[in-house]
Amino acid sequence: MPSKIPEWGLAVVTCMDARVDPLRILGAEPGDVHVIRNAGGIVTDDVIRSLVASTQLLGVSRVQVIMHTDCGMEGIGQQVVGTDLADQPIDLRGFLTVEDELARGVALLRSGDHLDVPGGVTGHIYDVDTGRLRLVVS
């Protein structure tokens, strides 16, 4: 049974898109990496909370942010939608381009304001058509 401490000392932040399988993309097995997913693979307060737990409590020393081509959150900007939950609007927190949002997220994690990642933070774009992972922010 895999340990709760990831074998590779790596956490991956990525999109919830069903075409994105971070373990397969990285050639990893269950127990090798922590995977944190949300709509767009956006670095949010909750992602930072999870990364603090990973780095401070669970042996993670490196972070990869993996966004992807043809993302549903790209191009929608800060669109707010209504919900049936007491009519509370939800900011979808979309973005204009994957490249710009990736650079913003990596910069936020590297800023040191919220967490320390001794092995560094990198940013990648996964091409859903070719299956290739491209390093964008080293």
Backbone torsions as a table, in degrees:
resi	resn	phi	psi	omega
1	MET	NA	131.0	179.7
2	PRO	-63.5	152.3	178.1
3	SER	-81.8	158.1	174.0
4	LYS	-72.5	-16.2	175.2
5	ILE	-88.7	118.6	-174.5
6	PRO	-65.8	130.4	-176.9
7	GLU	-54.5	-39.3	-176.6
8	TRP	-86.9	-4.1	-177.2
9	GLY	64.3	30.4	-172.5
10	LEU	-125.0	139.5	169.4
11	ALA	-118.1	140.1	179.7
12	VAL	-118.4	130.0	172.7
13	VAL	-105.4	123.8	-177.1
14	THR	-150.4	177.0	-177.7
15	CYS	-81.1	157.2	178.2
16	MET	-81.8	-3.7	-178.6
17	ASP	-50.1	131.4	-176.7
18	ALA	-64.6	-18.6	177.9
19	ARG	-79.0	-11.1	-177.2
20	VAL	-102.4	110.2	178.4
21	ASP	-115.2	92.3	-171.9
22	PRO	-59.5	-35.2	179.0
23	LEU	-64.9	-45.1	178.9
24	ARG	-64.9	-44.1	-179.1
25	ILE	-57.5	-40.8	-176.6
26	LEU	-89.9	-7.7	-175.3
27	GLY	71.5	33.0	-175.8
28	ALA	-102.5	167.4	176.8
29	GLU	-119.5	161.2	173.1
30	PRO	-54.1	133.2	-178.1
31	GLY	98.9	-11.6	-178.9
32	ASP	-81.7	-38.3	-174.5
33	VAL	-140.4	153.4	167.2
34	HIS	-83.5	139.4	177.5
35	VAL	-123.1	124.3	179.2
36	ILE	-117.6	120.8	-174.1
37	ARG	-124.3	146.3	170.4
38	ASN	-157.2	176.4	178.3
39	ALA	-64.9	112.2	178.4
40	GLY	95.1	-12.3	-175.2
41	GLY	65.4	33.3	-174.9
42	ILE	-82.7	138.0	175.5
43	VAL	-77.4	106.3	-178.6
44	THR	-114.9	175.9	176.1
45	ASP	-58.1	-38.5	-179.3
46	ASP	-70.1	-35.6	174.6
47	VAL	-62.6	-44.4	178.7
48	ILE	-61.7	-42.5	177.0
49	ARG	-57.0	-46.2	179.4
50	SER	-64.9	-39.3	178.9
51	LEU	-69.1	-33.7	174.5
52	VAL	-61.4	-45.0	176.5
53	ALA	-60.7	-44.5	-179.6
54	SER	-61.7	-44.9	-175.2
55	THR	-81.3	-34.5	-176.1
56	GLN	-88.2	-27.8	-173.6
57	LEU	-117.6	-21.2	-166.9
58	LEU	-128.5	24.4	167.7
59	GLY	76.9	11.4	179.0
60	VAL	-80.2	133.0	178.9
61	SER	-124.3	-5.4	179.4
62	ARG	-136.5	148.4	178.7
63	VAL	-132.1	135.4	171.3
64	GLN	-118.2	128.1	171.2
65	VAL	-98.9	120.7	-179.1
66	ILE	-118.7	108.4	173.3
67	MET	-101.4	-179.7	-175.3
68	HIS	-147.5	162.2	176.4
69	THR	-70.6	158.6	177.0
70	ASP	55.7	40.1	-179.5
71	CYS	-79.8	135.8	179.9
72	GLY	-65.6	-19.1	-179.4
73	MET	-87.9	-12.8	-178.8
74	GLU	-73.9	133.5	174.9
75	GLY	88.5	-3.5	-178.4
76	ILE	-94.7	-7.4	178.7
77	GLY	61.4	-147.6	-177.7
78	GLN	-94.0	55.7	-177.1
79	GLN	-69.0	131.5	177.5
80	VAL	-107.7	131.8	179.0
81	VAL	-121.5	150.9	175.9
82	GLY	-82.7	158.8	177.3
83	THR	-132.2	171.3	175.4
84	ASP	-85.8	-4.0	-177.1
85	LEU	-85.1	83.9	178.5
86	ALA	57.5	29.7	178.0
87	ASP	55.3	32.7	176.4
88	GLN	-84.9	119.9	179.0
89	PRO	-70.1	149.7	179.2
90	ILE	-120.1	125.4	173.9
91	ASP	-81.7	114.0	-178.2
92	LEU	-68.7	-14.0	175.7
93	ARG	57.2	42.8	177.3
94	GLY	-71.2	-176.0	-177.4
95	PHE	-147.8	160.9	-177.3
96	LEU	-78.1	-46.9	178.1
97	THR	-136.6	147.9	178.0
98	VAL	-60.5	-43.3	-177.6
99	GLU	-60.3	-46.5	-179.4
100	ASP	-65.7	-41.8	-179.6
101	GLU	-68.3	-36.7	176.7
102	LEU	-62.4	-47.3	179.0
103	ALA	-61.2	-40.9	179.0
104	ARG	-63.4	-45.9	-178.7
105	GLY	-64.1	-44.8	178.7
106	VAL	-63.5	-43.7	178.9
107	ALA	-60.7	-40.8	178.6
108	LEU	-61.8	-45.1	-179.9
109	LEU	-68.4	-31.6	179.6
110	ARG	-79.7	-14.9	-173.1
111	SER	-62.7	-21.9	179.4
112	GLY	80.8	-1.9	-179.3
113	ASP	-69.5	-27.8	-171.7
114	HIS	-119.0	-31.9	-178.2
115	LEU	-156.0	162.7	178.9
116	ASP	-114.4	122.9	179.8
117	VAL	-120.2	91.6	-173.2
118	PRO	-60.1	-31.1	-179.8
119	GLY	-87.4	-3.4	175.3
120	GLY	96.8	168.2	179.7
121	VAL	-125.3	129.2	177.7
122	THR	-123.1	159.5	180.0
123	GLY	-124.5	134.7	-175.1
124	HIS	-134.0	154.6	172.0
125	ILE	-121.2	126.1	176.9
126	TYR	-94.7	127.4	178.5
127	ASP	-89.4	113.1	-175.7
128	VAL	-69.0	-19.4	179.3
129	ASP	-85.0	-40.3	-175.7
130	THR	-99.2	-18.6	-176.2
131	GLY	78.8	11.1	-178.6
132	ARG	-92.0	142.3	176.4
133	LEU	-106.3	123.3	-175.8
134	ARG	-115.3	126.6	174.8
135	LEU	-72.2	124.3	-178.1
136	VAL	-113.1	-40.5	-179.8
137	VAL	-123.8	106.9	-177.9
138	SER	-94.6	NA	NA
